[in-house]
């Protein structure tokens, strides 16, 4: 897909952060290295936005508002990333495996079922 998220890892204690940090949240060290984060993870927790957010800044899509999920995805590096979560069934989202599909304007992950329904996988 060519999409990835960039984080940082503390060279002192190994703590991983997203977005990249200038100082370690764990040990306070300032020696950080850039780290490309994994593109697959597990939904750690989420909520469903069932009403349109305040506009502006929210821009109502052409087809009207559709409920969406937001939550945290735990990546293999151990860091949890806040993201929009694309899925076909909110009831199956807890603990689901998801794949990064966009990084801008915010991280966006999708379940395999959502990817298939959008024709993104074969």
PAZAPA-4460 file (N, C-alpha, C; in steps of 0.05 Angstrom, whole numbers, plus 32768, in hexadecimal, padded with zeros to 4 digits):
% residues 122
    n_x    n_y    n_z   ca_x   ca_y   ca_z    c_x    c_y    c_z   seq   type   mol
   8010   7FE8   8000   8000   8000   8000   8011   8019   8000     1      X     A
   8029   8018   800A   803A   802F   800A   8034   8043   8020     2      X     A
   8023   803C   8032   801C   804E   8048   8029   8044   8061     3      X     A
   8033   8057   8072   803E   804F   808B   803D   8066   809E     4      X     A
   803E   8060   80B8   803F   8074   80CD   805B   8075   80D8     5      X     A
   8064   808C   80DF   807F   8090   80EB   807C   8096   8108     6      X     A
   808B   8087   8118   808C   808C   8135   80A8   8090   813D     7      X     A
   80AD   808D   8157   80C8   808F   8161   80CC   807A   8177     8      X     A
   80E6   8072   817A   80ED   805F   818F   8104   806B   819F     9      X     A
   8102   8069   81BA   8116   8073   81CB   812F   8060   81CA    10      X     A
   8146   806B   81C5   815E   805B   81C4   8167   8052   81E0    11      X     A
   815C   805E   81F4   8164   8057   820F   8153   8040   821A    12      X     A
   8139   8041   8217   8128   802D   8223   8117   801D   820F    13      X     A
   8116   8026   81F6   8107   8018   81E1   80EA   801F   81DF    14      X     A
   80E0   8032   81EF   80C4   803A   81EE   80BE   8046   81D2    15      X     A
   80A7   803D   81C7   809E   8047   81AC   8088   805B   81B0    16      X     A
   8088   8070   81A0   8074   8085   81A1   8069   808C   8185    17      X     A
   8050   8093   8184   8043   809E   816C   8031   80B4   8175    18      X     A
   8033   80CC   8169   8047   80D4   8155   8063   80D5   8161    19      X     A
   8077   80D8   8150   8092   80D9   815A   8096   80ED   8171    20      X     A
   80A5   80E4   8185   80A9   80F5   819D   80C5   8100   819D    21      X     A
   80C9   8117   81A9   80E3   8122   81AD   80F0   8118   81C6    22      X     A
   80DF   8110   81D9   80E9   8104   81F2   80D9   80EC   81F9    23      X     A
   80E4   80D9   8208   80D7   80C0   820E   80C2   80C4   8224    24      X     A
   80AB   80B9   8220   8095   80BB   8233   809A   80A8   824A    25      X     A
   80AC   8095   8247   80B1   8081   825B   80C9   8088   826D    26      X     A
   80E0   808D   8261   80F8   8092   8271   8101   80AF   8271    27      X     A
   80F5   80C0   8260   80FD   80DC   825E   8115   80E1   824D    28      X     A
   8120   80CC   8241   8138   80CF   8230   8132   80DF   8217    29      X     A
   8146   80EC   820C   8142   80FD   81F4   814E   80F0   81DA    30      X     A
   815A   80D9   81DD   8167   80CC   81C6   8152   80BA   81B7    31      X     A
   8145   80C5   81A3   812F   80B8   8195   8138   80B1   8178    32      X     A
   812F   809A   816E   8134   8093   8152   8119   8091   8144    33      X     A
   8119   8098   812A   8101   8096   811A   80FB   8079   8115    34      X     A
   80E1   8071   8115   80D9   8056   8112   80C1   8054   8100    35      X     A
   80C2   8044   80EA   80AB   803F   80DA   809A   802A   80E8    36      X     A
   8081   8030   80ED   806F   801E   80FC   8061   800A   80EA    37      X     A
   8059   7FF4   80F5   804B   7FDF   80E6   8031   7FEA   80DB    38      X     A
   8027   7FDD   80C6   800F   7FE6   80B9   7FF6   7FD5   80C0    39      X     A
   7FFA   7FC1   80D0   7FE4   7FB0   80DA   7FE4   7FB0   80F8    40      X     A
   7FCC   7FAF   8104   7FCA   7FAF   8121   7FB0   7FA3   812A    41      X     A
   7FAB   7FA6   8144   7F93   7F9C   8151   7F83   7FB3   815E    42      X     A
   7F69   7FB3   815A   7F59   7FC8   8167   7F59   7FC3   8185    43      X     A
   7F63   7FD7   8194   7F66   7FD5   81B1   7F4D   7FE0   81BF    44      X     A
   7F40   7FF4   81B4   7F28   7FFF   81BF   7F1C   8013   81AB    45      X     A
   7F01   8017   81AB   7EF5   8028   8198   7EDA   8033   81A2    46      X     A
   7ED0   8047   8194   7EB5   8051   8198   7EAA   8057   817C    47      X     A
   7E90   8059   817B   7E83   805F   8161   7E77   807B   8162    48      X     A
   7E7E   808C   814F   7E73   80A7   814C   7E59   80A4   813D    49      X     A
   7E42   80A7   814B   7E28   80A2   813E   7E1A   80BC   8136    50      X     A
   7E26   80D3   813A   7E1A   80EC   8131   7E30   80FD   8125    51      X     A
   7E29   810F   8113   7E3D   8120   8106   7E4A   8133   8119    52      X     A
   7E65   8134   8118   7E74   8147   8129   7E6D   8164   8122    53      X     A
   7E74   8176   8133   7E6F   8193   812E   7E7C   819B   8114    54      X     A
   7E6D   81AB   8104   7E77   81B5   80EB   7E77   81D3   80EB    55      X     A
   7E8D   81E1   80E5   7EA7   81D6   80E0   7EB4   81CD   80FA    56      X     A
   7EC9   81BD   80FA   7EDA   81B7   80E4   7ED1   819E   80D4    57      X     A
   7EBE   818E   80DE   7EB5   8177   80D0   7EA7   817F   80B6    58      X     A
   7EAD   8171   80A1   7EA0   8176   8087   7E8E   815E   8081    59      X     A
   7E75   8163   807F   7E62   814E   807A   7E67   8143   805D    60      X     A
   7E6A   8128   805B   7E6F   811C   8041   7E57   8121   802E    61      X     A
   7E5C   811F   8014   7E47   8124   8000   7E2E   8112   8004    62      X     A
   7E32   80F9   800C   7E1C   80E7   8010   7E0F   80E9   802C    63      X     A
   7E18   80FC   803C   7E0D   80FF   8057   7E1E   80F0   806C    64      X     A
   7E19   80F6   8085   7E28   80E9   809B   7E23   80CB   809D    65      X     A
   7E38   80BC   80A2   7E37   80A0   80A7   7E46   809A   80C0    66      X     A
   7E3A   808B   80D4   7E49   8085   80EC   7E64   8079   80E6    67      X     A
   7E78   807F   80F7   7E93   8074   80F4   7EA0   806E   810F    68      X     A
   7EB4   805D   810E   7EC2   8055   8127   7EDC   8064   8129    69      X     A
   7EE3   806B   8142   7EFE   8075   8148   7F08   8065   8160    70      X     A
   7F22   8061   8161   7F2D   8051   8177   7F4B   8050   8177    71      X     A
   7F55   803C   8185   7F72   8038   8187   7F79   801D   817A    72      X     A
   7F8E   801E   816A   7F99   8006   815E   7FB4   8001   816A    73      X     A
   7FB8   7FE9   8175   7FD2   7FE1   8180   7FE2   7FD5   816A    74      X     A
   7FFA   7FE1   8165   800C   7FD7   8150   8020   7FC4   815C    75      X     A
   802E   7FB4   814B   8041   7FA0   8154   8057   7FAC   8166    76      X     A
   805D   7FC5   8162   8072   7FD2   8172   8069   7FD9   818E    77      X     A
   804F   7FD4   8194   8044   7FD8   81AF   8037   7FF3   81B3    78      X     A
   8038   8005   81A0   802C   801F   81A2   800F   801E   8199    79      X     A
   7FFE   802E   81A6   7FE2   8030   819E   7FDE   804A   818F    80      X     A
   7FD2   8048   8177   7FCE   805F   8166   7FB0   8065   8164    81      X     A
   7FA9   807E   8169   7F8D   8087   8167   7F87   8089   8149    82      X     A
   7F70   807F   8140   7F6A   807E   8124   7F4C   807C   811E    83      X     A
   7F44   8082   8106   7F29   807C   80FC   7F2A   805F   80F3    84      X     A
   7F14   8050   80F9   7F14   8034   80F3   7EFE   802D   80DF    85      X     A
   7F05   8024   80C7   7EF1   801C   80B3   7EEA   7FFF   80B7    86      X     A
   7ED0   7FFA   80B9   7EC6   7FDF   80BC   7EAB   7FDC   80B1    87      X     A
   7EA2   7FC3   80AE   7E87   7FBE   80A3   7E74   7FB7   80BA    88      X     A
   7E7E   7FB1   80D2   7E6D   7FA9   80E8   7E7A   7FB1   8102    89      X     A
   7E6F   7FC6   810F   7E7B   7FD0   8128   7E7D   7FBB   813E    90      X     A
   7E6A   7FA8   813E   7E69   7F93   8152   7E82   7F80   8150    91      X     A
   7E8F   7F7F   8139   7EA6   7F6E   8136   7EC1   7F7D   8137    92      X     A
   7EC0   7F96   813F   7ED8   7FA6   813F   7EEA   7FA2   8157    93      X     A
   7EDF   7F9B   816E   7EEF   7F97   8186   7F04   7F81   8182    94      X     A
   7F1D   7F87   8184   7F33   7F73   8180   7F38   7F6C   8163    95      X     A
   7F2C   7F79   8150   7F2F   7F72   8134   7F4B   7F79   812A    96      X     A
   7F55   7F6A   8117   7F6E   7F70   8109   7F67   7F84   80F4    97      X     A
   7F78   7F99   80F2   7F73   7FAF   80DF   7F8D   7FB6   80D0    98      X     A
   7F89   7FC3   80B9   7FA0   7FCA   80A8   7F9E   7FE8   80A3    99      X     A
   7FB6   7FF5   80A3   7FB7   8012   809E   7FB0   8017   8081   100      X     A
   7F9D   802A   807D   7F94   8031   8061   7F99   804E   805B   101      X     A
   7F9E   805F   806F   7FA3   807B   806A   7FB2   8087   8082   102      X     A
   7FC2   809B   807D   7FD0   80A9   8092   7FC8   80C6   8096   103      X     A
   7FBB   80D1   8082   7FB2   80ED   8082   7F94   80F0   807E   104      X     A
   7F86   8101   808B   7F90   8114   809E   7F96   8108   80B9   105      X     A
   7F8B   80F0   80BF   7F90   80E1   80D7   7F94   80C3   80CF   106      X     A
   7FA1   80B3   80E0   7FA4   8097   80D9   7F88   808A   80D6   107      X     A
   7F86   8078   80C2   7F6E   806A   80BD   7F74   804D   80B8   108      X     A
   7F67   803B   80C6   7F6B   801E   80C3   7F51   8011   80BB   109      X     A
   7F52   7FFA   80AD   7F3A   7FEC   80A4   7F3C   7FCF   80AA   110      X     A
   7F25   7FC3   80B0   7F24   7FA6   80B3   7F25   7F99   8097   111      X     A
   7F2B   7F7F   8096   7F2C   7F71   807D   7F11   7F73   806F   112      X     A
   7EFB   7F70   807E   7EE0   7F71   8072   7EDB   7F8C   8065   113      X     A
   7EE4   7FA2   8072   7EE1   7FBD   8066   7EF1   7FC0   804D   114      X     A
   7F0A   7FB5   804D   7F1B   7FB6   8036   7F0E   7FA7   801E   115      X     A
   7F03   7F90   8023   7EF6   7F80   800E   7EDE   7F8F   8003   116      X     A
   7ECD   7F9B   8015   7EB5   7FA8   800C   7EBC   7FC1   7FFC   117      X     A
   7ED3   7FCD   8000   7EDC   7FE4   7FF1   7EEC   7FDC   7FD8   118      X     A
   7EF0   7FC2   7FD4   7EFF   7FB8   7FBD   7F1D   7FBD   7FBF   119      X     A
   7F28   7FC1   7FD8   7F44   7FC7   7FDB   7F55   7FAE   7FDB   120      X     A
   7F49   7F97   7FDF   7F59   7F7E   7FDF   7F4C   7F6A   7FCB   121      X     A
   7F5B   7F55   7FC5   7F50   7F41   7FB3   7F48   7F29   7FC2   122      X     A
***
